[in-house]
Amino acid sequence: METKNTKIVKRNNIGELSETDLKQLELANIIPKGTPIPQVHVFATVCREKSLSPFQKQIYLLPFKKRDGQNWVTHYACIIGIDGYRTIAERTGKYAGSDDPKFNDNKTEFQCRSESSSNPTTATVTVYKMVEGQLIPFTATAGWVSYVPSENKRFNWNRMPFLMLGKVAEALALRKAFPEALSGLHSEEERGGFEDVQNAEELNKDEISANILIKYKSKFDEFLNYMDFQKSGMELVEKAIKEGINDDYLAELKDYINKLHLKLKKEATQPKGKKSTDKPKEAQESTENTPESGISDETIKGQLPLMPKTE
């Protein structure tokens, strides 16, 4: 059964809304107080196009501040829950589910908590879409500092930090996979990013940096020996910098590279097979003359800009 407020939102000509109509929508918490009529028009259009109901809290309008020169200007975002995201994706007929979130350095929530990590640093989710009969993955990463709300609005984030950040990452991945269906929509869990960062461009930059991090971690994982690492490592880091990775994600990338450096160095300097205290003289000479074993930490530091010092 339609209420008077429902009929107001469904009107074809939103320009006909009266002051009384707007007041009723404000009192019902359907629109923020003082929302301009053109923005109400946009919101009602999105509700109709996405077949989502603001009265069932599937979608609602969020005001946030964005700097314009020296002033802060109010902007608006259409906010939906993660279930709404999944519903819209499912309606396309191409949604093929998603993987569970991975946190920090590709770990599960259980692994992170076992290491006494109270909050995740990053969350990464891959969703799948059928494209011309092929199952295509779309991966996105969300950073904790970009989306966690301010202290007085952090109740659910304090109770369920991994779940909340995982939902943000899933929303980002769904938006990448289904841009036509989800363009212009943001998940409820992204709200903290809008309210606290107060600059949507910063969210975009963080999302870009997070995906650059994932991309280049994958490229470094392809190195199988120390010599290849030494030859191409600096070039990959410079490419990541040119693509716009920010300082926080660059530091995480360098920490990841440093761990790989130690791993490959250990493999290069240790003979394969069972260790023996009575190593034949020929084997000793062979190991000492192996090119990989002659690469020092100082060499690798010179190869990769601002590499963390290795022990």
Summary of the structure (lengths in Angstrom):
residues: 311
radius of gyration: 25.5
end to end distance: 69.9
largest distance: 94.4
contacts: 891
relative contact order: 0.08
helix: 57%
strand: 16%
